[in-house]
């Protein structure tokens, strides 16, 4: 394992990181803490668990935390409103459209007239990308030919298992749980992208912080990203680490743990460069078109500075 011993300092610098209390980012942060990667680097990582996405945004805007995990849409909209927030990709993991294996549903067009559960709201970015995809590939809007029902991810999974929906579009970790339960994957969100002109794999969420804060605390931020990279490497290589993480994943069986482990590993971004930036810009234009002002405000393109230009991974 790479060591921080040459860079560790006697006085710890503190980063206050606001995250969803039960979000998957906690697994990585747990690895950092368990292996002492923050302490070894002279970093005090203060993880602040928050109830929901709105609570993280409020805490961040109030200055109660230095960094949160959210998406580039929110970051861009905040920049348009005068904030200097900036984004570094955390994960390219994305959900899928799932159906029951005995449903007879083989293609997206088979969802005509069917109920589809959608995580979040009508302006969820994965749902908007799916609608754009069906419009382009067979000329019809999934939001009009199917019957979307919007709900929180855990509730969607339960209702889907009870066959109240014919299909479900959920976040990657909930999709993994359905896959482990024997449900059938109709299409991955990442598989929609080539047809939409989005290059490569699209980062969906990332670490967000103030640009000025990042410049002032450049060394500390670099140290955090190094610790993050080391933790991910452990999670990529060590199956035993996932056994240790089992209670935190709330996996009830081996199949679910393996599905979550493999889904996480598949979502680790290998790099952050021009290709990823181009993917985000292209996707922003698509979701802005279909989500409108309710999602992105007045913008039709990603706000300048949304993507952090400094050193990351």
RADATA-V260916 format. One record per residue. N is the residue number from 1. RES is the residue in one small letter. PHI is phi in whole degrees, -180 to 180 (NA if undefined). OMEGA is omega in whole degrees, -180 to 180 (* if undefined). Layout:
n: <N/N>
res: <RES/RES>
phi: <PHI/PHI>
omega: <OMEGA/OMEGA>
This chain:
n: <1/2/3/4/5/6/7/8/9/10/11/12/13/14/15/16/17/18/19/20/21/22/23/24/25/26/27/28/29/30/31/32/33/34/35/36/37/38/39/40/41/42/43/44/45/46/47/48/49/50/51/52/53/54/55/56/57/58/59/60/61/62/63/64/65/66/67/68/69/70/71/72/73/74/75/76/77/78/79/80/81/82/83/84/85/86/87/88/89/90/91/92/93/94/95/96/97/98/99/100/101/102/103/104/105/106/107/108/109/110/111/112/113/114/115/116/117/118/119/120/121/122/123/124/125/126/127/128/129/130/131/132/133/134/135/136/137/138/139/140/141/142/143/144/145/146/147/148/149/150/151/152/153/154/155/156/157/158/159/160/161/162/163/164/165/166/167/168/169/170/171/172/173/174/175/176/177/178/179/180/181/182/183/184/185/186/187/188/189/190/191/192/193/194/195/196/197/198/199/200/201/202/203/204/205/206/207/208/209/210/211/212/213/214/215/216/217/218/219/220/221/222/223/224/225/226/227/228/229/230/231/232/233/234/235/236/237/238/239/240/241/242/243/244/245/246/247/248/249/250/251/252/253/254/255/256/257/258/259/260/261/262/263/264/265/266/267/268/269/270/271/272/273/274/275/276/277/278/279/280/281/282/283/284/285/286/287/288/289/290/291/292/293/294/295/296/297/298/299/300/301/302/303/304/305/306/307/308/309/310/311/312/313>
res: <x/x/x/x/x/x/x/x/x/x/x/x/x/x/x/x/x/x/x/x/x/x/x/x/x/x/x/x/x/x/x/x/x/x/x/x/x/x/x/x/x/x/x/x/x/x/x/x/x/x/x/x/x/x/x/x/x/x/x/x/x/x/x/x/x/x/x/x/x/x/x/x/x/x/x/x/x/x/x/x/x/x/x/x/x/x/x/x/x/x/x/x/x/x/x/x/x/x/x/x/x/x/x/x/x/x/x/x/x/x/x/x/x/x/x/x/x/x/x/x/x/x/x/x/x/x/x/x/x/x/x/x/x/x/x/x/x/x/x/x/x/x/x/x/x/x/x/x/x/x/x/x/x/x/x/x/x/x/x/x/x/x/x/x/x/x/x/x/x/x/x/x/x/x/x/x/x/x/x/x/x/x/x/x/x/x/x/x/x/x/x/x/x/x/x/x/x/x/x/x/x/x/x/x/x/x/x/x/x/x/x/x/x/x/x/x/x/x/x/x/x/x/x/x/x/x/x/x/x/x/x/x/x/x/x/x/x/x/x/x/x/x/x/x/x/x/x/x/x/x/x/x/x/x/x/x/x/x/x/x/x/x/x/x/x/x/x/x/x/x/x/x/x/x/x/x/x/x/x/x/x/x/x/x/x/x/x/x/x/x/x/x/x/x/x/x/x/x/x/x/x/x/x/x/x/x/x/x/x/x/x/x/x>
phi: <NA/-64/-113/-97/-54/-77/-112/-64/-117/-74/-101/-82/-94/-105/-115/-94/-111/-91/-137/-62/-55/-117/-74/-68/-62/-62/-63/-64/-65/-63/-65/-57/-68/-60/-92/66/-67/-75/-64/-60/-88/76/-119/-104/-93/-97/-88/-108/-80/-125/-73/-157/-62/-64/-65/-67/-65/-65/-62/-68/-64/-83/81/-78/-135/-91/-153/-136/-112/-155/-110/-75/-67/-61/-62/-63/-65/-66/-65/-62/-89/110/-77/-111/-69/-144/-125/-126/-55/-107/-152/-107/-65/-141/-80/-147/-88/-114/-135/-73/-63/-103/-77/79/-85/-114/-137/-62/-66/-71/-84/-55/78/-95/-87/-124/-79/-125/-69/93/-145/-61/-109/-63/-66/-66/-66/-65/-66/-65/-62/-63/-65/-68/-61/-78/-86/-135/73/-135/-86/-57/-67/-107/-84/-105/-115/-73/-128/-101/-161/-69/-52/-63/-65/-57/-60/-65/-65/-66/-62/-83/65/-80/-121/-86/-151/-146/-113/-126/-69/-59/-71/-76/-61/-60/-65/-68/-61/-65/-86/94/-77/-101/-87/-85/-162/-85/-59/-62/-75/-77/-67/-56/-66/-91/80/-98/-77/67/-96/-93/-67/-101/-129/-164/-78/-125/-151/-78/-61/-65/-61/-64/-69/-69/-116/-58/-65/-64/-65/-60/-63/-62/-65/-67/-63/-61/-63/-65/-63/-64/-63/-60/-69/-73/-102/-109/-70/-66/-64/-70/-63/-64/-80/-47/-61/-78/-82/59/-77/-88/-154/-63/-61/-69/-61/-65/-64/-68/-60/-68/-66/-63/-60/-66/-92/-72/-68/-80/-160/-137/-147/-60/-63/-69/-63/-63/-64/-64/-63/-66/-67/-60/-60/-70/-70/-65/-65/-93/-94/67/-63/-61/-94/-113/75/-85/-74/-117/-143/-59/-64/-59/91/-58/-96/-62/-98/-82/-72/-129/-92>
omega: <176/-179/176/-167/-178/-176/-178/180/-178/179/-178/173/-174/169/176/-174/179/-178/173/-173/-178/180/-177/178/179/179/179/-180/176/179/177/-178/-176/-178/177/-177/178/-179/-180/-178/-177/-177/174/-179/-179/-177/-178/180/-178/-168/-176/-177/179/-180/179/180/180/180/-179/180/-180/-179/-180/175/-178/-172/174/174/179/-176/-178/177/179/-178/180/-179/178/178/177/-180/175/179/178/-180/-180/-163/172/-177/176/-175/172/178/-180/-178/-178/168/-178/177/175/-176/-179/-174/-175/179/-176/-179/179/-180/177/180/178/179/-178/175/176/176/-177/179/176/-171/178/180/172/-172/179/178/178/177/178/178/178/-179/-179/175/-177/-173/176/167/180/-177/179/179/-179/-178/176/180/-178/176/-173/-179/178/-175/-179/180/178/-179/-179/-180/179/178/178/178/174/174/175/-180/178/173/-175/179/-169/-177/175/173/179/179/177/178/179/179/175/178/-174/178/180/177/176/176/180/180/178/-165/-178/-179/-179/179/178/-174/174/179/-172/172/-177/179/-179/174/-179/-178/179/-179/-180/177/-179/179/180/-176/-174/-178/179/180/177/178/178/-179/176/177/178/-180/179/178/179/180/176/-178/177/-170/-170/174/180/176/178/174/178/-179/-174/-179/-178/178/-176/175/-176/180/-177/-178/180/179/-180/179/178/178/-178/178/177/-178/180/-177/-180/-180/-179/-178/174/-177/-174/-178/179/177/179/179/180/-180/180/-180/179/-180/-179/-177/176/-180/-174/-180/176/-175/-179/-180/-169/-176/-177/-173/170/177/-178/-180/178/179/180/-178/-176/-177/-179/-178/179/-178/*>
